[in-house]
Amino acid sequence: MAKVAVIGVGQSSFVRSYPGSIRELAFEAFRDAMKDAGLKSDQIDASVVCSAPEYDKQRTPSGLMAEYLGLNPQPTFYVESVCSSSSSGLRTAYALIASGLHDVVLVLGFQKMSEISSAESQERMGRGADIQWEAPFGTMMPAYYAMYARGHFEKYGTTEEDLALIRVKSSTYGQINDKAVFQKALTLEKIMEPKYIATPLKVLDCCANADGSSCVILASEQKAKALCRKPVWIKGLGMATAPINMAGRDTFSGLRCAQIAAKRAYEMARITASDVDVAEVHDCFTIAEMMAYEDLGFAEPGHGKDLIRNKETYKDGKIPVNVDGGLLSKGHPIGATGGSQIRTVVLQLRGEAGEMQVFPGPKIGLVHNIGGVGIYGNVSIFGTE
Amino acid sequence: MGFEQFGVISFTGNTRAEQFVEFLKKNEIRGTVCKTCGAKFFPPRSDCNFCLSGDVDWFEVSGEGNLLSFTKAMFAPAGFEKDVPYMLGVAEFSDGIKVFGRIDKTLNEEIVKPGLKVKIRTVNLENDRLSYELTAV
């Protein structure tokens, strides 16, 4: 199996409203990653551009980005799987290199959500469901994930307070991540205030929209060893899908696409859940992190609540999860999120995560990045060797 | 075509499964069944992914279902604000058929929980629009 490494990572700050256009926003992450990698534009053989459509007005954004980032005349194209777009970008870039087609590929994720109102943003997300059979009822992400929360409560006795503990952890680390949109400490009492968005999820169970960009640069084994002091290797990739319609789902207490993607990634990496030293999971809502603990095998089904109650997913716990604040604190600029998760894991494995660093040096890191309410599951495993 | 009458807001009026709305007008909620291999589908499909047939019949989703999960939406995406608060849920009927949709807002909230026995019925919305909802048996 081809060895492919991450040789550069970068992201913009995630903010409520970026004072510029999508091209300028994308350049923030690009500049950050290119400086991290010590590369010039003409060393990039191809690029993959990732975002969710219909937030800004630029059609065919990859062509625009290729020009603005100075990547002409190299190949570029658009990859989308809503919230997991940049993980799909990673998978694509990996394949381009593993096939021998290219040696150095750049994955650029971006999202400028502030160009439309919050209600319009929910409307777009509601159409991230089947527009013929479900969107006509008024669907939106909080409502879908809320149904999964209800299912989890019903099956396992999980409570709203268990979910709130996840937000407490998130806010602990959001405070030390200067790239996060939400950097305030939150008490359990504050999180439990009954401001429901879609029962049983309350306002602080939900991540915020944000503007942001991320950039991950991959290289073949030969180029990685030549160009990079501390390459971080891709050990395993897993992806799976579940029916876009709720009527096609077989369970409402876990995400099947994540379970299958994890199994595939673990198999490719030849590891099990217990080998993972640090993880970034898709906590668009608190329930999403709870299910991730179980879907990834960090806890048995129904026992995710034990992990958070016992603080096992804090930085000095058994399996540190989202110690950069996660989506709940960073915000969720849709196309950029996966790249940000990957960046955090890569920095952790390099020992360059600053205040967020997990000790002793993690060797295996995992990224769990979900598109929509479990339509697309992406699990990516990284290693120091 | 007719299909643009389905739901609170329609995002596409064009589908070979438009007969769904004709059935709604007759107070029937119907799914499709493949004429070649018998596979059943809800929501309705015009094409069978199991045997590739494009030939389907219509069957009625009826009887008692089991509410699997639900939520009460306190905010709505753009265009649906008038309905807030509204409930969405998914229920399982016979033959493994599941239905996602609105839940009758006149139901007493205390009874709406997983395990509730439900049935499906058509709903007339304003401006000649049609929909369906889950309600208690």
Interface residues (C-beta under 8 A of the other chain):
Chain A: S117 A119 E120 Q122 E123 M125 G126 R127 D130 I131 Q132 W133 E134 A135 P136 F137 G138 T139 M140 P142 A143 A146 M147 Y148 R150 G151 E154 Y196 I197 A198 T199 P200 L201 N245 M246 A247 G248 R249 F252
Chain B: F6 G7 V8 I9 S10 F11 T12 T15 A17 F42 P43 L68 S69 F70 T71 K72 A73 M74 F75 A76 P77 A78 G79 F80 E81 D83 Y86 L88 G89 V90 I97 K98 V99 F100 G101 R102 K113 P114 G115 S131
